[in-house]
Amino acid sequence: MGKAFRLSTEFIAGIIAGAGMGWGLDQFAGTRPWGMIIFVLLGFGAGVWNVMRASGFVRPPGSPDAGGGS
């Protein structure tokens, strides 16, 4: 249950952070609604990446099992 909460929080946090940054860009640059659209999509992608990383599906670049080493 705790891992499910962590994964859902990672996903939602990425989307909320993207939406906040997009809203801020729209307010600053007057690009409404394009900043919000682009940053929500980027936040969605970041949320998916964080969930994959936290669940162990993707290994961090510096780990011994990551491959691509010498």
Rosetta constraint file for C-alpha pairs under 8 A:
AtomPair CA 1 CA 5 HARMONIC 6.35 0.50
AtomPair CA 2 CA 6 HARMONIC 6.24 0.50
AtomPair CA 3 CA 7 HARMONIC 6.13 0.50
AtomPair CA 4 CA 8 HARMONIC 6.10 0.50
AtomPair CA 5 CA 9 HARMONIC 5.96 0.50
AtomPair CA 6 CA 10 HARMONIC 6.15 0.50
AtomPair CA 7 CA 11 HARMONIC 6.31 0.50
AtomPair CA 7 CA 51 HARMONIC 5.49 0.50
AtomPair CA 7 CA 54 HARMONIC 7.07 0.50
AtomPair CA 7 CA 55 HARMONIC 7.53 0.50
AtomPair CA 8 CA 12 HARMONIC 6.13 0.50
AtomPair CA 8 CA 51 HARMONIC 7.79 0.50
AtomPair CA 9 CA 13 HARMONIC 5.84 0.50
AtomPair CA 10 CA 14 HARMONIC 6.36 0.50
AtomPair CA 10 CA 47 HARMONIC 6.06 0.50
AtomPair CA 10 CA 50 HARMONIC 6.27 0.50
AtomPair CA 10 CA 51 HARMONIC 6.27 0.50
AtomPair CA 11 CA 15 HARMONIC 6.66 0.50
AtomPair CA 11 CA 44 HARMONIC 7.34 0.50
AtomPair CA 11 CA 46 HARMONIC 7.81 0.50
AtomPair CA 11 CA 47 HARMONIC 4.08 0.50
AtomPair CA 11 CA 48 HARMONIC 6.18 0.50
AtomPair CA 11 CA 50 HARMONIC 6.93 0.50
AtomPair CA 11 CA 51 HARMONIC 6.28 0.50
AtomPair CA 12 CA 16 HARMONIC 6.14 0.50
AtomPair CA 12 CA 47 HARMONIC 6.81 0.50
AtomPair CA 13 CA 17 HARMONIC 5.93 0.50
AtomPair CA 13 CA 47 HARMONIC 7.07 0.50
AtomPair CA 14 CA 18 HARMONIC 6.15 0.50
AtomPair CA 14 CA 43 HARMONIC 4.70 0.50
AtomPair CA 14 CA 44 HARMONIC 6.19 0.50
AtomPair CA 14 CA 45 HARMONIC 7.96 0.50
AtomPair CA 14 CA 46 HARMONIC 5.75 0.50
AtomPair CA 14 CA 47 HARMONIC 4.48 0.50
AtomPair CA 15 CA 19 HARMONIC 6.11 0.50
AtomPair CA 15 CA 40 HARMONIC 5.82 0.50
AtomPair CA 15 CA 41 HARMONIC 7.78 0.50
AtomPair CA 15 CA 42 HARMONIC 7.90 0.50
AtomPair CA 15 CA 43 HARMONIC 4.35 0.50
AtomPair CA 15 CA 44 HARMONIC 5.13 0.50
AtomPair CA 15 CA 46 HARMONIC 7.80 0.50
AtomPair CA 15 CA 47 HARMONIC 6.44 0.50
AtomPair CA 16 CA 20 HARMONIC 6.07 0.50
AtomPair CA 16 CA 40 HARMONIC 7.68 0.50
AtomPair CA 16 CA 43 HARMONIC 7.21 0.50
AtomPair CA 17 CA 21 HARMONIC 6.18 0.50
AtomPair CA 17 CA 43 HARMONIC 6.52 0.50
AtomPair CA 18 CA 22 HARMONIC 6.04 0.50
AtomPair CA 18 CA 36 HARMONIC 7.71 0.50
AtomPair CA 18 CA 39 HARMONIC 4.71 0.50
AtomPair CA 18 CA 40 HARMONIC 4.81 0.50
AtomPair CA 18 CA 41 HARMONIC 7.53 0.50
AtomPair CA 18 CA 42 HARMONIC 6.40 0.50
AtomPair CA 18 CA 43 HARMONIC 4.30 0.50
AtomPair CA 18 CA 44 HARMONIC 7.65 0.50
AtomPair CA 19 CA 23 HARMONIC 6.02 0.50
AtomPair CA 19 CA 36 HARMONIC 5.79 0.50
AtomPair CA 19 CA 37 HARMONIC 7.98 0.50
AtomPair CA 19 CA 39 HARMONIC 5.95 0.50
AtomPair CA 19 CA 40 HARMONIC 4.92 0.50
AtomPair CA 19 CA 43 HARMONIC 7.18 0.50
AtomPair CA 20 CA 24 HARMONIC 6.12 0.50
AtomPair CA 20 CA 36 HARMONIC 7.91 0.50
AtomPair CA 21 CA 25 HARMONIC 6.13 0.50
AtomPair CA 21 CA 36 HARMONIC 7.53 0.50
AtomPair CA 21 CA 39 HARMONIC 6.66 0.50
AtomPair CA 22 CA 26 HARMONIC 6.11 0.50
AtomPair CA 22 CA 34 HARMONIC 7.98 0.50
AtomPair CA 22 CA 35 HARMONIC 4.55 0.50
AtomPair CA 22 CA 36 HARMONIC 3.92 0.50
AtomPair CA 22 CA 37 HARMONIC 7.19 0.50
AtomPair CA 22 CA 38 HARMONIC 7.14 0.50
AtomPair CA 22 CA 39 HARMONIC 4.99 0.50
AtomPair CA 22 CA 40 HARMONIC 6.97 0.50
AtomPair CA 23 CA 27 HARMONIC 6.19 0.50
AtomPair CA 23 CA 35 HARMONIC 6.69 0.50
AtomPair CA 23 CA 36 HARMONIC 5.35 0.50
AtomPair CA 24 CA 28 HARMONIC 6.11 0.50
AtomPair CA 25 CA 29 HARMONIC 5.75 0.50
AtomPair CA 25 CA 30 HARMONIC 7.54 0.50
AtomPair CA 25 CA 31 HARMONIC 7.43 0.50
AtomPair CA 25 CA 35 HARMONIC 5.97 0.50
AtomPair CA 25 CA 36 HARMONIC 7.74 0.50
AtomPair CA 26 CA 30 HARMONIC 4.94 0.50
AtomPair CA 26 CA 31 HARMONIC 4.85 0.50
AtomPair CA 26 CA 32 HARMONIC 5.01 0.50
AtomPair CA 26 CA 33 HARMONIC 6.76 0.50
AtomPair CA 26 CA 34 HARMONIC 7.45 0.50
AtomPair CA 26 CA 35 HARMONIC 5.49 0.50
AtomPair CA 26 CA 36 HARMONIC 6.85 0.50
AtomPair CA 27 CA 31 HARMONIC 7.58 0.50
AtomPair CA 27 CA 32 HARMONIC 7.54 0.50
AtomPair CA 31 CA 35 HARMONIC 6.23 0.50
AtomPair CA 32 CA 36 HARMONIC 7.24 0.50
AtomPair CA 33 CA 37 HARMONIC 6.32 0.50
AtomPair CA 34 CA 38 HARMONIC 6.09 0.50
AtomPair CA 35 CA 39 HARMONIC 5.97 0.50
AtomPair CA 36 CA 40 HARMONIC 5.89 0.50
AtomPair CA 37 CA 41 HARMONIC 6.35 0.50
AtomPair CA 38 CA 42 HARMONIC 6.26 0.50
AtomPair CA 39 CA 43 HARMONIC 5.88 0.50
AtomPair CA 40 CA 44 HARMONIC 6.07 0.50
AtomPair CA 41 CA 45 HARMONIC 6.31 0.50
AtomPair CA 42 CA 46 HARMONIC 6.14 0.50
AtomPair CA 43 CA 47 HARMONIC 5.96 0.50
AtomPair CA 44 CA 48 HARMONIC 6.23 0.50
AtomPair CA 45 CA 49 HARMONIC 6.16 0.50
AtomPair CA 46 CA 50 HARMONIC 6.07 0.50
AtomPair CA 47 CA 51 HARMONIC 6.20 0.50
AtomPair CA 48 CA 52 HARMONIC 6.20 0.50
AtomPair CA 49 CA 53 HARMONIC 6.09 0.50
AtomPair CA 50 CA 54 HARMONIC 5.92 0.50
AtomPair CA 51 CA 55 HARMONIC 5.97 0.50
AtomPair CA 52 CA 56 HARMONIC 6.33 0.50
AtomPair CA 52 CA 57 HARMONIC 5.14 0.50
AtomPair CA 52 CA 58 HARMONIC 5.72 0.50
AtomPair CA 53 CA 57 HARMONIC 5.97 0.50
AtomPair CA 53 CA 58 HARMONIC 4.87 0.50
AtomPair CA 53 CA 59 HARMONIC 6.31 0.50
AtomPair CA 53 CA 60 HARMONIC 7.27 0.50
AtomPair CA 59 CA 63 HARMONIC 6.73 0.50
AtomPair CA 59 CA 65 HARMONIC 7.43 0.50
AtomPair CA 59 CA 66 HARMONIC 5.73 0.50
AtomPair CA 60 CA 66 HARMONIC 6.80 0.50
AtomPair CA 61 CA 66 HARMONIC 6.01 0.50
AtomPair CA 62 CA 66 HARMONIC 6.95 0.50
AtomPair CA 64 CA 69 HARMONIC 7.97 0.50
